[in-house]
């Protein structure tokens, strides 16, 4: 288990590095291999995408279909865990990763929570947002990882539901150029903006609001250094090794 809580790690003043869907520049996204590689490259944590299978298991897939990241096709929500587990989630990336499966959140926590912090992005269509919010909250509690995780989403309504169910968790609002006014009413500890929207003015606002700032998706070493100098708390990247190397020199 990480000795420090994620809140304490963020408070250290060092920009934490999270592997985006693992180390997805070098391994198939959202697989155990990608998370393992992120840790080997020195990442502090990983960011992953969580949604529900047809039979209610939390599976780690980015899109609402499996078409782009496996050898199958169809909606994640139309498939049981057993059906999803039969898919190859690695061969499309490179032959050496053939046979990588779609992991569950339980498997990620069991495999990596002693080594990596986890940023769980909630993926949901609005009609099932209470289900995914409750399932993720329960999973975090069962594994005793309330201090090691941060939960994020682009969906302000989903974050409101998660906050009601799990008020003690670290929670972050993901956003691009549009920011939902609903987030003014939902207590949250962090903002996760697309990195292009971060400048000195944004950072002044965040400090005034008491919000952590974790930038996505940062793959340019010079930009990573600029963000570090602006005082961001975390950097989410496809290539942890490259960003960590850059941050060590600036």
Secondary structure, DSSP 8 states (H G I E B T S, - for coil): --SS-HHHHHTTSS-EEEEETTTTTTS-TTSHHHHHHHHHTT-SEEEEEEEE-TTS-EEE-SSSBSTTTSS--SBGGGS-HHHHHTS-SSTTT-GGGTT----BHHHHHHHHTTT-EEEEEE---GGGHHHHHHHHHHHHHHTT-TTTEEEEES-HHHHHHHHHH-TTSEEEEEESS---GGGGTS--SEEEEBGGG--HHHHHHHHHHT-EEEEB----HHHHHHHHHHT-SEEEES-HHHHHHHHTT-
